Amino acid sequence: MKPTVSDTSHGPHEPEFDVELYQPLFGRHDQPVALRHTEDRADLIRTKLGSGLSDQHVVDLGCNLGYITLHLAQFARSAIGIDRDARNIRACRQIASEAGLKATFASEQVTPGIVGKLNKMNTGPKVFLMLNIVHHLVVAESLAFAQDTIREALQDNSLLILELARREEVVPQSWGWDRLPQHELQVLPPDILDCARIRILGWTSTHIPPYTRPMYMVQLSAPPLD
Ligand SMILES: C[S@@+](CC[C@H](N)C(=O)[O-])C[C@H]1O[C@@H](n2cnc3c(N)ncnc32)[C@H](O)[C@@H]1O
């Protein structure tokens, strides 16, 4: 059974989260084990972005419970998390407030239009995170929809960090992963795949053993940060 938190263990004054624990709750240590190790992923991203992170606006698309958004919010110029699940967003806001961290969370569908708006919202360099969400876009919408979304995230020289599920992972047929491209990087629009700077940041463990997933950094022009 997937771990959830329907919280009575934190006492009468604590909020009740009815969410799937894909990620751990940031700053909470008294909780069931989450589906994904996330501390290591958050730290990998922070390390790879290096000191440049202090100048960057972080936009976490499909932020789930905000663990990575909040981890990066400690170091970034600003941090925004978007998720379609309003229960996740309620939990994110509560956890941010408990942790005393400044981050904005919104319950929205990730679409090319929303991502385009987010990319124009703040002046200054941006880093978009699309971690384990692109396959949702492909299956629920289409490959073209996911590619349009990625194209919007890469406008204005923004950095994009992708963590990608792979078609070769053996999952129930009902998940629709036969709609994923043969190679995970083919979720990038073909013209971008040809010319973008793409660097692999590492491989992460998943909730679907024995599979690991690649994390990539993509940018259209200037070299990715060290
Ligand atoms: C597999 S989880 C990945 C969470 C997080 N990015 C991570 O890697 O830990 C996918 C998340 O994306 C959200 N999601 C899926 N499709 C979405 C969409 N079209 N718009 C917004 N959020 C979406 C889900 O609610 C879920 O929280």
The ligand as an ORCA input file, in Angstrom:
! r2SCAN-3c Opt
* xyz 0 1
  C       5.525     11.617     -9.812
  S       5.163     13.036     -8.866
  C       6.723     13.901     -8.905
  C       6.834     14.920     -7.810
  C       8.142     15.733     -7.759
  N       8.339     16.526     -8.935
  C       9.305     14.835     -7.507
  O      10.014     14.462     -8.421
  O       9.502     14.463     -6.349
  C       4.201     13.990    -10.010
  C       3.578     15.209     -9.398
  O       3.102     16.035    -10.461
  C       1.761     16.399    -10.221
  N       1.161     16.493    -11.561
  C       0.962     15.518    -12.465
  N       0.444     16.005    -13.612
  C       0.317     17.338    -13.418
  C      -0.165     18.418    -14.232
  N      -0.607     18.218    -15.467
  N      -0.154     19.657    -13.715
  C       0.299     19.889    -12.452
  N       0.762     18.907    -11.637
  C       0.781     17.654    -12.112
  C       1.180     15.310     -9.345
  O       0.100     15.799     -8.566
  C       2.385     14.918     -8.514
  O       2.484     15.676     -7.338
*
